[in-house]
Amino acid sequence: MAKTKFITYQPTEKKVFGETKWVATLHLDGNMSLKSICDVVANNTTGQPNEVLGLIRAYLHQIKFHVLNGDPVNIAGLGTFYPRVTTKMVASIDDVTVENCVKNITIGFRPDKAVRDLVKDSGLKEFKKAKNAANPQ
């Protein structure tokens, strides 16, 4: 029998138009380190951990370089990293300037459809409250 996979959540307070509301947000316990991932890749290939780490760092550098130069970067089987701009509306066409409209510039990520389908089919459908989530009451 397969072990049930859980997504943990925690209650989080949000202010909406001055009113307090509560929402369930994901509770993430930690991250996989780049070194840990490189060790796993090295164990499944002929590369040494430091060689894999060097290659992945160079790969990440290239992704950042191209996205920061305005180019979307598609990694087949994973998704696309792209420059993302958050803007606000203005009253007239004459007011459309970078200074008036651009609120934030960041990097966005759009997963491939195959990845989205894998997440849907992953068995991560059960939710439980995180053990160390703050109890606001």
C-alpha positions, 0 to 999 in steps of 0.5 A: 500500500502506497504511503499517503502524501500530504501537503501541509498548510498553516493559517495566515492572516491577510488584510483585505481592504482593512478587514482581517481575513484568514487563508490557508498557505503552504507550510514549507519545512525546508529546501533541497540544497544544490549540493544535495541535488548534485550528489543525487545526480552524481550517484546516477551518472558518471560525473563526480559531485563537484563536476555536477555542481560546476555544470549546474552553476554554469547552467544557472548563470546562463539562465540568469544572464539571458532572463536578465537580458530580456530573453525567455529561457525554455528548459524542455520538460521543466518550463520557461523562465522569463522577465516579468513586469508588474504594472499599474493602470493610468488614466491616459495614454500620455501617462504611460511611462516606465516611471508611472506604470512599472511597479515591479520587475522580477523573474517569472516561471511557467511550468510545462504542461507535462510538469503541471500534469505530473503535479496533478497526478502526483498523489499530493491531494491530502492536506493537513495542518502543519504541526508547528503552524502558529495557532492564532486563537 
